[in-house]
């Protein structure tokens, strides 16, 4: 294992793009977890309202909103899972870049496969995120049309 300073510099140059991607995924995870937190907070408020009103005076609109919040939470959870998987795959890309060069092992196909898998998983995450936004917008539109607010 004869690693030269120039080799390390070259590996760092190669790993810059995955590191930027990793930074973007981290930012996406912050956005997703914040949305999940807001969904959970609103769900708890609605559950408290429904429990306080009892079974006889429950508004169907509150039940419908709670159901939509559960759907949104599941979609965001899937997006978070996929984004985290993407981050792990990108970390493996970076580790493989260093390992391959340090041990003089050809890992180019593995690195390319991990990178492509990371991008595909990120696409899936964005698709779930977009679906969650559509559900949130549908909820907002329904509430506005019916003038519903607790």
C-alpha positions in Angstrom: 0.0 0.0 0.0 2.1 2.8 -1.4 -0.1 5.9 -1.4 1.5 9.1 -2.6 0.3 12.7 -1.9 -0.6 13.2 -5.5 -2.7 10.1 -5.5 -4.7 11.3 -2.4 -5.2 14.7 -4.2 -6.5 12.9 -7.3 -8.9 10.8 -5.2 -10.2 13.9 -3.4 -10.8 15.6 -6.8 -12.7 12.5 -7.9 -14.8 12.5 -4.7 -15.8 16.1 -4.9 -18.9 15.5 -7.1 -20.2 12.8 -4.8 -19.6 15.0 -1.8 -21.6 17.8 -3.4 -24.4 15.3 -4.1 -24.2 14.2 -0.5 -24.5 17.8 0.7 -27.6 18.2 -1.4 -29.1 15.0 -0.1 -28.5 16.2 3.4 -30.3 19.4 2.7 -33.2 17.4 1.2 -33.3 15.3 4.4 -33.6 18.4 6.5 -36.6 19.6 4.4 -38.2 16.2 4.6 -37.8 15.8 8.3 -39.2 19.3 8.9 -42.2 18.5 6.8 -42.7 15.2 8.7 -42.5 17.1 12.0 -45.2 19.5 11.0 -47.4 16.7 9.8 -47.0 14.9 13.1 -47.8 18.1 15.0 -50.9 18.7 13.0 -52.0 15.1 13.4 -51.7 15.3 17.2 -53.8 18.5 17.3 -56.5 16.9 15.2 -56.4 13.7 17.3 -56.8 15.8 20.5 -59.7 17.7 18.9 -61.5 14.5 17.9 -61.0 13.0 21.3 -62.3 16.1 23.1 -65.4 16.3 20.9 -66.3 12.6 21.5 -67.8 10.2 19.0 -71.2 12.0 18.7 -70.0 15.4 17.4 -67.0 14.4 15.2 -66.7 16.4 12.0 -66.1 14.2 9.0 -63.8 16.9 7.6 -61.5 16.5 10.5 -61.4 12.7 10.0 -60.7 13.2 6.3 -57.8 15.7 7.1 -56.4 13.3 9.6 -56.5 10.5 7.0 -54.7 12.8 4.5 -52.1 13.6 7.1 -51.4 9.9 7.7 -51.0 9.5 3.9 -48.6 12.4 3.8 -46.6 11.0 6.7 -46.2 7.7 4.9 -45.1 9.4 1.7 -42.6 11.5 3.5 -41.3 8.5 5.4 -40.7 6.7 2.2 -38.9 9.8 0.8 -36.7 10.0 3.9 -35.9 6.3 3.6 -34.9 6.6 0.0 -32.9 9.8 0.6 -31.0 8.2 3.4 -30.3 5.1 1.2 -29.0 7.5 -1.4 -26.7 9.1 1.1 -25.4 5.7 2.2 -24.7 4.7 -1.4 -22.9 7.9 -2.1 -20.8 7.4 1.0 -19.9 3.9 -0.3 -18.9 5.5 -3.6 -16.5 7.8 -1.8 -15.1 4.9 0.3 -14.7 2.8 -2.8 -12.8 5.6 -4.5 -10.3 5.7 -1.7 -10.1 2.0 -1.2 -9.7 1.2 -4.8 -6.9 3.7 -5.2 -5.2 2.9 -1.9 -5.2 -0.9 -2.6 -4.7 -0.6 -6.3 -7.9 -2.5 -7.0 -10.2 -2.0 -10.0 -13.5 -0.9 -8.5 -14.7 1.3 -11.4 -17.7 -0.9 -12.2 -18.7 -1.1 -8.5 -18.3 2.7 -8.1 -20.3 3.4 -11.2 -23.0 0.9 -10.1 -23.2 2.5 -6.6 -23.4 6.0 -8.1 -26.2 5.1 -10.6 -28.1 3.2 -7.8 -27.8 6.3 -5.6 -29.2 8.6 -8.3 -32.1 6.2 -9.0 -32.9 6.0 -5.3 -32.8 9.8 -5.1 -35.2 10.0 -8.1 -37.5 7.7 -6.1 -37.2 9.9 -3.1 -38.1 13.0 -5.1 -41.1 11.2 -6.6 -42.5 10.4 -3.1 -41.8 14.0 -2.1 -43.7 15.3 -5.1 -46.6 13.0 -4.4 -46.7 14.3 -0.8 -46.8 17.9 -2.1 -49.8 16.9 -4.3 -51.6 15.4 -1.4 -50.9 18.5 0.7 -52.1 20.8 -2.0 -55.3 18.7 -2.5 -56.0 19.0 1.3 -55.5 22.7 1.2 -57.8 23.1 -1.9 -60.5 21.0 -0.3 -60.4 23.0 2.9 -60.6 26.3 1.0 -63.5 25.1 -1.1 -65.5 24.0 2.0 -64.4 26.7 4.3 -63.2 24.1 6.7 -60.8 25.0 9.5 -60.9 23.9 13.1 
